[in-house]
Amino acid sequence: MTRRISIMILAVLILSDISAQVNKFKPVNRAVNNTIMHQVLNDFNRSIPIVFFVPGFFFLGSITYQANPQFNETSFYDNEELVNSSDYYQKEIFEALNSALMPYIPVDSVMHARFIDKNKLVFELSFKWIEDTMVFTQTNPEKNKIKTVSYHENKVISTDYKDLTNNKFLYGRLYGDTIRITEWWEKNSGKKLKTEMRYKNGLLYETTYYENSSGNYKLKSTDRYFQNDENKPALRISMNRKGKITDSTNYFYHDGKLMLYRNSNKSNSFNISYSYSALGDLQSKTVQSLKRNYTINYNSPKPDYMEIDIDDKNYSSIKKSYNIKLDINRKLAELEGIEFPIYRQAPETSKRWVFGYNNLGNLNSVKVFNSKGTIEKNIEIEYSYFRPE
């Protein structure tokens, strides 16, 4: 359990350009997309969570997109935490989006974006430059939950999370080009966790997990990573504090594309496989584990339209589909959730989200329609700009 918590903590919004086949915009835009879409798909009812289940548990480390093909693999950090999460479908939606929801971020002023539902503040995003570092922050209306990520030249250099009500804190920082240290502290219980990620020649080669006991950090487990001749993931092994291997993940490729990776965890092993079109586009993804058994099919009959069909073997009474529509500027215009109950002949729209943009190309509204076509929520985004301090 401790190791699971440690992995989940480290997933805090350290996102980047992960799938070279789908997404190619900057890490900060990826972070903004997933922050917003996480709220969208949860009806704007989620408080600011620590974890975002997004394309892989991704850590940028000290490497840029072009320099490290390893970190372009969508699934490198997929593991049992992702497969077991209640938000596992949402990850698939995140992966399919390939346009920035807030591409305009000024360099000469601080930008605030306030998400408002019927005059009620839902959450707020802010963007500011401190010299050559971009600082992205999300806060809840009460300002008692604050999440901050700092970027420098497409590198995540620090993360910070504060839950002032429950006295929980996270702090992570990249030191040089060789190590990232992240610490988690629960003040009320005294629990402290620490994770160290080590890099060599721009590639992650070891992650160690520690737990504080009697005032000292003690080793809990270690993950080690091995690459193939193309510097793509080949093997990950996990060891306990005594050095005994507890599980491993093997990665298999064909013509440079990831086809399968298999985890051998005794309590919950899993396989994830992929298929591609003749043009090399991803067509399907299949997840098989004790808790999750589903297939995602991707279909793009038109350049401005994508269908994501989810066939979950654990829920045979219903199938889900999400339709993504783009506007003339190739921006997300509409997301439609559809259900296919086996006891009815016709599919049903379960929910529909319509997105609007301002003249700068930034998202300025999200309308949420229920299955009857009635507007449930009409989220408006108000922007304000300030001179930097």
C-alpha positions as CSV (number, residue, x, y, z in Angstrom):
1,M,0.0,0.0,0.0
2,T,2.8,2.4,0.9
3,R,4.5,1.9,-2.5
4,R,1.2,2.4,-4.2
5,I,0.6,5.7,-2.4
6,S,4.2,6.7,-3.3
7,I,3.6,6.0,-7.0
8,M,0.3,7.9,-6.9
9,I,1.9,10.9,-5.3
10,L,4.6,11.0,-7.9
11,A,2.0,11.2,-10.6
12,V,1.2,14.8,-9.7
13,L,0.7,16.8,-12.9
14,I,4.3,16.2,-14.1
15,L,3.1,15.9,-17.7
16,S,4.6,16.3,-21.1
17,D,4.5,15.6,-24.8
18,I,4.2,11.9,-24.3
19,S,2.8,10.3,-27.5
20,A,4.7,11.2,-30.6
21,Q,2.0,9.6,-32.6
22,V,-0.8,11.8,-31.3
23,N,0.3,14.8,-29.4
24,K,3.1,17.3,-30.2
25,F,2.4,20.4,-28.2
26,K,4.4,21.7,-25.2
27,P,4.3,20.2,-21.7
28,V,2.5,23.1,-20.2
29,N,-0.3,22.8,-22.7
30,R,-0.5,19.1,-22.0
31,A,-0.8,19.9,-18.3
32,V,-3.5,22.5,-18.9
33,N,-5.5,20.1,-21.2
34,N,-5.5,17.4,-18.6
35,T,-6.3,19.7,-15.7
36,I,-9.3,21.1,-17.6
37,M,-10.5,17.8,-19.0
38,H,-10.3,16.1,-15.7
39,Q,-12.8,18.6,-14.4
40,V,-14.9,18.4,-17.5
41,L,-15.3,14.7,-17.4
42,N,-16.2,14.9,-13.7
43,D,-18.9,17.5,-14.1
44,F,-16.6,20.2,-12.5
45,N,-17.3,18.6,-9.1
46,R,-13.8,17.4,-8.4
47,S,-11.7,19.3,-5.9
48,I,-8.1,19.6,-6.9
49,P,-6.8,16.1,-6.8
50,I,-3.2,15.1,-6.4
51,V,-3.2,12.5,-9.1
52,F,-4.1,12.9,-12.7
53,F,-4.5,9.6,-14.6
54,V,-3.2,10.8,-17.9
55,P,-1.1,9.2,-20.7
56,G,1.2,7.2,-18.5
57,F,2.7,8.3,-15.2
58,F,5.1,10.6,-16.9
59,F,8.1,12.3,-15.5
60,L,10.0,14.7,-17.8
61,G,13.2,14.7,-15.8
62,S,15.9,16.7,-17.5
63,I,15.0,15.8,-21.1
64,T,13.3,17.6,-23.9
65,Y,10.9,16.0,-26.3
66,Q,13.4,15.6,-29.1
67,A,16.2,14.4,-27.0
68,N,14.6,11.4,-25.4
69,P,12.5,8.9,-27.4
70,Q,11.9,6.9,-24.3
71,F,9.6,9.5,-22.9
72,N,7.5,9.7,-26.0
73,E,6.1,6.2,-25.2
74,T,2.6,6.7,-24.0
75,S,2.6,3.6,-21.9
76,F,6.0,3.6,-20.3
77,Y,4.7,4.3,-16.8
78,D,1.3,2.5,-17.1
79,N,1.0,0.2,-14.2
80,E,-1.4,-1.4,-11.8
81,E,-2.3,2.0,-10.3
82,L,-3.6,3.2,-13.6
83,V,-5.3,0.0,-14.5
84,N,-7.0,-0.1,-11.1
85,S,-8.1,3.6,-11.0
86,S,-11.7,4.6,-11.3
87,D,-10.6,7.2,-13.9
88,Y,-9.0,4.8,-16.3
89,Y,-11.5,5.6,-19.2
90,Q,-10.6,9.3,-18.8
91,K,-7.0,8.6,-19.6
92,E,-8.0,7.3,-23.0
93,I,-9.9,10.5,-23.7
94,F,-6.9,12.6,-22.7
95,E,-4.6,10.7,-25.0
96,A,-6.9,11.4,-28.0
97,L,-6.8,15.2,-27.7
98,N,-4.2,16.8,-29.8
99,S,-5.0,20.6,-29.7
100,A,-4.2,23.0,-26.9
101,L,-7.2,24.4,-25.0
102,M,-5.2,27.4,-23.9
103,P,-2.5,28.0,-26.5
104,Y,-2.1,31.7,-25.7
105,I,0.0,32.4,-22.5
106,P,1.5,35.9,-22.4
107,V,5.1,36.3,-21.7
108,D,4.9,39.9,-20.5
109,S,2.0,39.6,-18.0
110,V,0.4,37.2,-15.5
111,M,-2.7,35.5,-16.8
112,H,-5.5,34.3,-14.6
113,A,-8.3,32.0,-15.8
114,R,-11.4,31.7,-13.5
115,F,-13.8,28.9,-14.2
116,I,-17.3,30.1,-13.2
117,D,-20.6,28.2,-13.0
118,K,-23.6,30.5,-12.3
119,N,-21.5,33.1,-10.6
120,K,-19.8,30.5,-8.5
121,L,-16.1,30.0,-8.8
122,V,-15.2,26.4,-9.6
123,F,-11.4,26.6,-9.8
124,E,-8.7,29.0,-11.0
125,L,-5.6,28.7,-13.2
126,S,-2.8,31.1,-13.3
127,F,0.3,31.4,-15.5
128,K,3.3,33.6,-14.9
129,W,6.9,33.9,-15.9
130,I,9.7,34.2,-13.4
131,E,12.6,35.1,-15.6
132,D,12.8,32.1,-17.9
133,T,10.6,29.8,-15.9
134,M,6.9,29.3,-16.5
135,V,4.8,28.7,-13.3
136,F,1.4,27.1,-13.7
137,T,-0.9,27.0,-10.7
138,Q,-4.3,25.6,-10.0
139,T,-6.3,26.6,-6.9
140,N,-9.8,25.8,-5.5
141,P,-12.2,28.7,-4.5
142,E,-11.2,28.5,-0.9
143,K,-7.5,28.7,-1.7
144,N,-6.8,25.9,0.7
145,K,-5.7,23.5,-2.1
146,I,-2.9,24.7,-4.3
147,K,-1.0,22.8,-7.0
148,T,2.0,24.4,-8.8
149,V,4.2,23.1,-11.5
150,S,7.3,25.1,-12.8
151,Y,8.7,24.6,-16.3
152,H,12.0,25.6,-17.8
153,E,12.6,25.0,-21.5
154,N,10.0,22.2,-21.6
155,K,11.4,20.6,-18.5
156,V,9.4,20.1,-15.3
157,I,11.8,21.5,-12.7
158,S,9.6,21.6,-9.6
159,T,6.2,20.6,-8.3
160,D,4.3,21.7,-5.2
161,Y,1.0,20.6,-3.7
162,K,-0.6,22.0,-0.5
163,D,-3.8,20.8,1.2
164,L,-3.9,23.3,4.0
165,T,-7.2,21.9,5.4
166,N,-5.9,18.3,5.8
167,N,-2.2,19.3,6.3
168,K,-0.9,17.3,3.4
169,F,2.1,18.6,1.4
170,L,4.2,17.5,-1.6
171,Y,7.3,19.0,-2.9
172,G,9.4,17.8,-5.8
173,R,12.5,19.3,-7.6
174,L,14.9,18.4,-10.4
175,Y,18.5,18.8,-9.3
176,G,20.8,19.3,-12.3
177,D,20.3,16.7,-14.9
178,T,20.7,13.6,-12.8
179,I,18.2,13.4,-10.0
180,R,14.6,14.3,-9.1
181,I,13.5,14.2,-5.5
182,T,9.9,14.2,-4.4
183,E,8.7,14.2,-0.8
184,W,5.2,13.8,0.6
185,W,4.3,14.8,4.2
186,E,1.0,14.2,6.1
187,K,1.4,16.5,9.1
188,N,-1.4,15.1,11.2
189,S,-0.3,11.5,11.0
190,G,3.4,12.2,10.7
191,K,3.7,10.0,7.5
192,K,6.5,11.0,5.2
193,L,7.4,9.4,1.9
194,K,10.3,10.2,-0.5
195,T,11.1,9.1,-4.0
196,E,14.3,9.7,-5.9
197,M,14.5,9.3,-9.7
198,R,18.0,9.1,-11.2
199,Y,19.0,9.8,-14.8
200,K,22.0,8.9,-16.8
201,N,22.7,10.3,-20.3
202,G,19.2,11.7,-20.3
203,L,17.5,8.4,-19.5
204,L,15.8,7.3,-16.3
205,Y,17.6,4.3,-15.0
206,E,16.5,4.0,-11.3
207,T,13.7,5.0,-9.0
208,T,13.9,4.5,-5.3
209,Y,11.1,4.7,-2.7
210,Y,11.6,5.5,0.9
211,E,9.4,5.8,4.0
212,N,10.2,7.8,7.1
213,S,10.5,5.7,10.3
214,S,11.6,7.0,13.6
215,G,12.9,10.2,12.1
216,N,14.9,8.5,9.3
217,Y,14.1,7.6,5.7
218,K,14.4,3.8,5.1
219,L,14.4,2.1,1.7
220,K,11.1,0.5,0.7
221,S,11.7,-0.6,-2.9
222,T,13.6,0.1,-6.1
223,D,12.6,0.2,-9.8
224,R,15.3,-0.2,-12.5
225,Y,14.8,0.5,-16.1
226,F,16.6,-0.9,-19.2
227,Q,16.4,0.3,-22.8
228,N,16.9,-1.4,-26.1
229,D,19.2,-0.3,-28.9
230,E,16.9,2.5,-29.8
231,N,16.7,3.8,-26.2
232,K,13.1,2.7,-25.9
233,P,11.9,0.8,-22.8
234,A,12.8,-2.8,-22.8
235,L,12.5,-3.9,-19.2
236,R,11.5,-2.6,-15.8
237,I,12.2,-4.6,-12.7
238,S,11.0,-3.8,-9.1
239,M,12.9,-5.0,-6.0
240,N,12.1,-4.9,-2.4
241,R,14.4,-3.5,0.2
242,K,16.4,-6.8,0.3
243,G,17.0,-6.7,-3.4
244,K,14.5,-9.5,-4.3
245,I,12.7,-9.0,-7.6
246,T,8.9,-8.6,-6.9
247,D,7.7,-7.9,-10.4
248,S,8.8,-6.9,-13.8
249,T,7.5,-5.4,-17.1
250,N,8.8,-6.4,-20.5
251,Y,8.2,-4.3,-23.7
252,F,8.0,-5.7,-27.2
253,Y,8.2,-3.8,-30.5
254,H,7.7,-4.3,-34.2
255,D,9.2,-1.9,-36.8
256,G,9.9,0.5,-33.9
257,K,6.3,0.6,-32.6
258,L,5.3,-0.7,-29.2
259,M,3.1,-3.8,-29.7
260,L,2.9,-5.2,-26.2
261,Y,4.1,-4.8,-22.7
262,R,3.5,-7.4,-20.0
263,N,3.7,-7.0,-16.2
264,S,4.3,-10.0,-14.0
265,N,3.1,-8.7,-10.6
266,K,1.9,-11.7,-8.7
267,S,-1.1,-10.0,-7.1
268,N,-2.3,-8.2,-10.3
269,S,-0.4,-8.9,-13.5
270,F,-1.5,-7.2,-16.7
271,N,-0.9,-7.1,-20.4
272,I,-1.4,-4.1,-22.7
273,S,-1.3,-4.5,-26.4
274,Y,-1.6,-2.2,-29.5
275,S,-2.5,-2.6,-33.1
276,Y,-1.8,-0.1,-35.9
277,S,-3.1,0.7,-39.4
278,A,-1.0,0.3,-42.5
279,L,-0.1,4.0,-42.2
280,G,1.2,3.5,-38.7
281,D,-1.7,5.1,-36.9
282,L,-2.9,3.6,-33.6
283,Q,-6.1,1.6,-34.2
284,S,-6.7,-0.2,-30.9
285,K,-5.4,-0.8,-27.4
286,T,-6.3,-3.8,-25.2
287,V,-5.9,-3.9,-21.4
288,Q,-6.1,-7.2,-19.7
289,S,-5.8,-7.6,-15.9
290,L,-7.6,-9.0,-12.9
291,K,-9.5,-5.8,-12.5
292,R,-9.6,-4.3,-16.0
293,N,-10.4,-6.1,-19.2
294,Y,-11.2,-3.7,-22.1
295,T,-10.4,-2.7,-25.6
296,I,-10.3,0.8,-27.0
297,N,-10.9,1.2,-30.8
298,Y,-10.0,4.5,-32.5
299,N,-11.6,5.5,-35.7
300,S,-11.3,8.7,-37.7
301,P,-13.6,8.6,-40.7
302,K,-13.1,12.4,-41.2
303,P,-10.1,14.7,-40.5
304,D,-12.2,16.6,-38.0
305,Y,-13.9,13.7,-36.2
306,M,-12.8,10.8,-34.1
307,E,-14.7,7.9,-32.5
308,I,-13.3,6.2,-29.4
309,D,-15.2,2.9,-28.7
310,I,-14.7,1.2,-25.4
311,D,-15.6,-2.4,-25.1
312,D,-15.3,-3.3,-21.4
313,K,-15.6,-7.0,-20.8
314,N,-16.3,-6.5,-17.1
315,Y,-19.4,-4.5,-18.0
316,S,-21.0,-6.5,-20.8
317,S,-24.5,-4.9,-20.3
318,I,-23.3,-1.6,-21.8
319,K,-20.7,-0.3,-24.2
320,K,-19.4,3.2,-24.3
321,S,-18.2,5.5,-27.0
322,Y,-16.9,9.0,-27.2
323,N,-17.0,11.2,-30.3
324,I,-14.6,14.0,-30.7
325,K,-15.4,16.8,-33.1
326,L,-13.0,19.6,-34.1
327,D,-13.8,23.1,-35.5
328,I,-12.3,24.7,-38.6
329,N,-9.3,25.7,-36.5
330,R,-8.7,22.1,-35.5
331,K,-9.7,22.8,-31.9
332,L,-11.9,20.7,-29.8
333,A,-15.4,21.7,-30.5
334,E,-17.5,19.0,-29.0
335,L,-17.2,15.8,-27.0
336,E,-20.1,13.4,-26.9
337,G,-20.5,10.4,-24.6
338,I,-22.7,7.6,-26.0
339,E,-23.9,4.5,-24.3
340,F,-25.1,1.3,-26.0
341,P,-27.3,-0.7,-23.6
342,I,-27.9,-4.2,-24.8
343,Y,-31.5,-4.1,-23.9
344,R,-32.2,-1.2,-26.3
345,Q,-31.7,-1.1,-30.1
346,A,-30.6,2.5,-30.4
347,P,-27.6,4.1,-28.7
348,E,-28.2,7.0,-26.2
349,T,-26.2,10.2,-25.7
350,S,-25.3,10.2,-22.1
351,K,-23.7,13.6,-22.0
352,R,-22.4,16.2,-24.4
353,W,-19.8,18.9,-23.9
354,V,-19.6,21.9,-26.2
355,F,-16.5,24.1,-26.2
356,G,-16.1,27.8,-27.1
357,Y,-13.0,29.9,-27.6
358,N,-12.1,33.6,-27.6
359,N,-10.3,35.6,-30.2
360,L,-6.9,34.5,-28.8
361,G,-7.8,30.9,-29.3
362,N,-8.2,30.2,-25.6
363,L,-11.1,28.2,-24.2
364,N,-13.8,30.6,-22.8
365,S,-16.8,28.3,-22.3
366,V,-17.9,24.8,-21.7
367,K,-21.6,23.8,-22.0
368,V,-22.6,20.5,-20.5
369,F,-25.8,18.9,-21.9
370,N,-27.5,15.9,-20.3
371,S,-29.1,12.9,-22.1
372,K,-32.3,15.0,-22.7
373,G,-30.4,17.8,-24.4
374,T,-30.9,20.2,-21.4
375,I,-28.0,22.3,-20.3
376,E,-26.8,21.1,-16.9
377,K,-23.8,23.4,-16.6
378,N,-22.7,26.5,-18.4
379,I,-19.1,27.1,-17.4
380,E,-17.6,30.4,-18.4
381,I,-13.9,31.2,-18.2
382,E,-13.0,34.8,-17.3
383,Y,-9.5,36.0,-18.1
384,S,-7.6,38.8,-16.4
385,Y,-4.0,40.0,-16.9
386,F,-1.7,41.7,-14.5
387,R,1.8,43.1,-14.6
388,P,4.3,40.8,-13.1
389,E,5.5,41.7,-9.6
